[in-house]
């Protein structure tokens, strides 16, 4: 089907490229053919919906966030926003925000956290909104690779997560490595928590 694709490099808040594309899905396999000649062929991985592998073996995560207007695909080095109707792209609030649905209107900062499911060797990017507190503490609301939203709490004496998720957090240098439910990994820089 004809669609429109907006391309964002990892960590960027503006689109590098926007144009027509074609989207097709058959038996779980997805193909996105972009006007710039790039073709993404995605193969489903595991039983969790939204987990894919690209032709190079990189982890790709499908996420909501555009409502009925389209889907977001998080690749290791970029995000591809696929809009079913090119005209709808301009009507979606903050469509030029790669950390959608998180904006600085609601959070102290937003970011794309490196993340992955533990059955993948490749890191992807998960959008997050950061609420900072005194004493170098913060709550970070994140959308997981599988599309579920939950919150990390980085407190002075502990790290935990909402929705009953079990957390194992270790600080390596200036980055927290957080394993959630023994199934997902997130890397959270101290700068995201403390600001600066």
Secondary structure as the mmCIF struct_conf table of DSSP 4:
data_model
#
loop_
_struct_conf.conf_type_id
_struct_conf.id
_struct_conf.beg_label_comp_id
_struct_conf.beg_label_asym_id
_struct_conf.beg_label_seq_id
_struct_conf.end_label_comp_id
_struct_conf.end_label_asym_id
_struct_conf.end_label_seq_id
STRN STRN1 UNK A 2 UNK A 9
TURN_TY1_P TURN_TY1_P1 UNK A 10 UNK A 11
BEND BEND1 UNK A 13 UNK A 14
BEND BEND2 UNK A 16 UNK A 16
STRN STRN2 UNK A 17 UNK A 26
TURN_TY1_P TURN_TY1_P2 UNK A 27 UNK A 28
STRN STRN3 UNK A 29 UNK A 34
TURN_TY1_P TURN_TY1_P3 UNK A 35 UNK A 36
BEND BEND3 UNK A 37 UNK A 37
STRN STRN4 UNK A 39 UNK A 44
BEND BEND4 UNK A 46 UNK A 48
TURN_TY1_P TURN_TY1_P4 UNK A 49 UNK A 50
STRN STRN5 UNK A 51 UNK A 53
TURN_TY1_P TURN_TY1_P5 UNK A 55 UNK A 56
BEND BEND5 UNK A 57 UNK A 57
STRN STRN6 UNK A 59 UNK A 63
BEND BEND6 UNK A 66 UNK A 66
HELX_RH_3T_P HELX_RH_3T_P1 UNK A 67 UNK A 69
STRN STRN7 UNK A 70 UNK A 74
BEND BEND7 UNK A 76 UNK A 77
STRN STRN8 UNK A 78 UNK A 83
BEND BEND8 UNK A 84 UNK A 85
HELX_RH_3T_P HELX_RH_3T_P2 UNK A 86 UNK A 91
BEND BEND9 UNK A 92 UNK A 92
TURN_TY1_P TURN_TY1_P6 UNK A 93 UNK A 96
TURN_TY1_P TURN_TY1_P7 UNK A 98 UNK A 101
TURN_TY1_P TURN_TY1_P8 UNK A 104 UNK A 106
BEND BEND10 UNK A 107 UNK A 108
STRN STRN9 UNK A 109 UNK A 117
TURN_TY1_P TURN_TY1_P9 UNK A 118 UNK A 119
BEND BEND11 UNK A 121 UNK A 122
STRN STRN10 UNK A 124 UNK A 133
TURN_TY1_P TURN_TY1_P10 UNK A 134 UNK A 136
STRN STRN11 UNK A 137 UNK A 143
TURN_TY1_P TURN_TY1_P11 UNK A 145 UNK A 146
BEND BEND12 UNK A 147 UNK A 147
STRN STRN12 UNK A 149 UNK A 154
BEND BEND13 UNK A 156 UNK A 157
STRN STRN13 UNK A 159 UNK A 161
BEND BEND14 UNK A 162 UNK A 162
TURN_TY1_P TURN_TY1_P12 UNK A 163 UNK A 164
STRN STRN14 UNK A 167 UNK A 172
TURN_TY1_P TURN_TY1_P13 UNK A 173 UNK A 174
STRN STRN15 UNK A 175 UNK A 180
TURN_TY1_P TURN_TY1_P14 UNK A 181 UNK A 183
STRN STRN16 UNK A 184 UNK A 189
HELX_RH_AL_P HELX_RH_AL_P1 UNK A 190 UNK A 194
#
